[in-house]
Amino acid sequence: MTDYKMEAAIAASKIIANGQTIGLGAGTTIAHLVKLIGKDCKFTSSSFNTINLLREHGLTVLSPSSLKKIDIYFDGCDQFDAELNALKSGGGIHTKEKILASMADQFILLGDAGKFVPQLNYPLVIEILPQALQVVRERLSVDFPDASLVLRMSNQKDGPVISDHGNFLLDVTFTKLPALAGLNTHIKMIPGVVDHSLFYRMAAKAIIAGENGIQVIMPIYPA
Ligand SMILES: O=C(CO)[C@H](O)[C@H](O)COP(=O)(O)O
């Protein structure tokens, strides 16, 4: 059976040029890409696992805090739509991922064709300062009364998952995702919210692989 994530990673590896600074996110498609890299580049990553993999492959890893910009940021996602709005909820590291995506000349989404959906319907995750959990929950339950709000719990220890920044993660499932432009700013403006997992109109292109081969998708914004 064809490994479509590997196919997408192979296509992505051909874009990388010697001397570039490359940012990498998390997940299985990115792990394939790390194994394929044959260029003399510098790397940075938002992911503990990806950093370890880069080091195992003898690649140069820089701290994101030492950089102002990067040439390309490649990352997977849970879902994306025709505007290349992406939900990156599962990994719980969207805050760092969004910073790297914003630093890149090009943010390129990678994955199998199943990630491309007509309408996003995956849960949104919100990173919240612990002291603001109750007030943010209350605000969300008033503003989005139909949404289910679930504090992400650890299955490896007692208590909630703690983010890389010492915060909580709240998974928000909407019956229907509200209009994305408004949702993007509305959630971000709630005091106590660090960031949410909707990457609104940030990606420059998506490279996906499926039954029809490799597709490079550019964002289409309505007039
Ligand atoms: O955004 C993410 C998690 O929130 C990851 O990048 C995504 O899940 C990776 O997917 P895959 O393992 O299919 O490459």
The ligand as an SDF file (V2000), in Angstrom:
LIG
                    3D

 14 13  0  0  0  0  0  0  0  0999 V2000
   -0.9230   19.5590   13.5940 O   0  0  0  0  0  0  0  0  0  0  0  0
   -0.6070   18.5450   14.1130 C   0  0  0  0  0  0  0  0  0  0  0  0
   -1.1440   18.1240   15.4010 C   0  0  0  0  0  0  0  0  0  0  0  0
   -1.9390   19.1180   15.8870 O   0  0  0  0  0  0  0  0  0  0  0  0
    0.3550   17.6440   13.4460 C   0  0  0  0  0  0  0  0  0  0  0  0
    1.1790   18.3850   12.6400 O   0  0  0  0  0  0  0  0  0  0  0  0
   -0.3950   16.6580   12.6350 C   0  0  0  0  0  0  0  0  0  0  0  0
   -1.2600   15.9030   13.4630 O   0  0  0  0  0  0  0  0  0  0  0  0
    0.5710   15.7430   11.9750 C   0  0  0  0  0  0  0  0  0  0  0  0
   -0.1340   14.8510   11.2080 O   0  0  0  0  0  0  0  0  0  0  0  0
    0.5560   13.6200   10.5040 P   0  0  0  0  0  0  0  0  0  0  0  0
    1.0760   12.7230   11.6120 O   0  0  0  0  0  0  0  0  0  0  0  0
   -0.5980   13.0100    9.7630 O   0  0  0  0  0  0  0  0  0  0  0  0
    1.6280   14.1350    9.6160 O   0  0  0  0  0  0  0  0  0  0  0  0
  1  2  2  0
  2  3  1  0
  2  5  1  0
  3  4  1  0
  5  6  1  0
  5  7  1  0
  7  8  1  0
  7  9  1  0
  9 10  1  0
 10 11  1  0
 11 12  2  0
 11 13  1  0
 11 14  1  0
M  END
$$$$
